[in-house]
């Protein structure tokens, strides 16, 4: 008798929620992938000049040369910290993939024959604890929404 009720049907839908499927529903969207890329490139690298560990890029690979600073200044680009954004090609190459409950960030780090990671470190790809915290909070909201959708349908 209870099995024929709307409450029972809602409980079944919630119980059938698969963690991997829900993770994909929440994080494997163009919007979320864009957020991850923006946090990594525009916020961490461009605005703050830090890698995923929060280390300044200057402390890892050194500062811009005076010539580079002059060029960046003339082009109205940031030159008081390393941004890894000269032509924009590096930032445009970023892709985010979601697989096995993991968010994977990839980018073409080879510019002019040199791998940016050789000078600036492996951690130029990846989110800081601050960015991860923001992404986790966003994920919690979206997980809750998915739960409610399953409950209500």
N, C-alpha and C positions, 0 to 999 in steps of 0.2 A: 504494500500500500504506500509506504513512504517513498519507494522508488519512482513513483509516478508524479511526485510533487516537483514544482519548480525549484524549491530549495535543494532537493537531492540532485537534480540535474545541474544546478549551479555548482554544487560541491564537486560533482564528477568532473566538470570542466576545469575547475581550479586544481584538482588532484592530478589531472592529465597534463598540466603545464610542465613542460620539459625545460630544465635549466638552460641547456644549450640553445634550444629554440628561442627561449625568452631573451637570452643574451644576444642572439642574432637580431631579434626583432628590435631590441633597444639600441644596439651599437652598430649594426650593419646597415646603416642608412646613409645616404649622401650628406644629410645634415650633420650627423654626428661625426662622420669622417672629416667633414669640413671644419668642424670645431676642433678636432684633434690636430689637424694640420695648422690651423690658425694659431692655436695655443703654442705649438712647437716653433713655428716660423716667425709669425708676427709679434707674439708676446715675448717668448723666451729669447730667441735669437735677435730679432730686430730691436725690440724695445729695451730689453734688459742685457743682451749680450752674454747670456749664460747657457750652459749645456744642461742636460737632464739631471745632473747632480747639483745644479745651482752654482757651479764654478764659472767664474768669468772666463771668457775665451782668451782674454789677454794673458791671464795667469797660466794658460795652457800652451798657447802658441805664439805669444808675443803681440805687440801692438802693430797697427798699420804703420807703414813707412811714411815719412814726411811727404813724399811725392803722392802716395795714395791719399793721404789726408787732404792735400791741396786739390786733387782731382775730385774727391768726394765733396769737398767744400764748394767748389765751383758748380757741381751738379746738384747742390742742395740736398746732399745725402748725409746721413749720420756718420760722423767720423770720430766721435769721442769714445766709442767702444766698437768692438768687432761685431758685425751684423751678419756676415756671410751673404750679403745681398748687394751685389754690384750690378749685374745685368738683370737679375731676377730669374735666370734660368734654373738655378738651384732650387729656389722656392717653388717654381712651377713644376718641378719634377717629382714632387712629393705625392705619394699614394698611401692609402691606408687600407688594410685588409683585415677582415675578421675571420678567424678560423680557430676551432677547438677552444672556445671561450677565451681567446686571446686577441688583442688588438695589435696588429703588426704595422709598423711604420717603415716605409721604404722610400728612398730617394736616390737620385743619381748624384753621388758625391764626388765624381771625377770631373774636374774642371781644368781645362787647358793641360790635360795630361797628368795632373796631380790629384790625388785623392785628398779631399778636404779633411778626412778623418786622420790622415797621417800627421797633419799639423795641429788640428783643433780637437782631436780625440774622437773615440768611438761614440761618446755620449752626446754628440750634436743631434743625433736622432733619438728622440725619447722625451717623455714628459717629466717635469720637475714634480716634487711632492705637492707643491701648490696646485699645479695644473691637474695632477691626478686627483687631488681632492675635489676640485671643481667638477671633473668628469664623473667621479663617483657620486657626488651629490645629484648631478643631472641624471645619472643612471638610476638612482634610487627613485626619483620622481617618475621616470619612465617605466620602471619595473612596477611601481604602484599602479600606474595607469593600465599596464597590461593585465595585472591581477584583477583590477576592477572591470576591465573589458570582459575577461573570462568569466567573472562572477555574474555580470549582468546579462550576458548573451545567452 
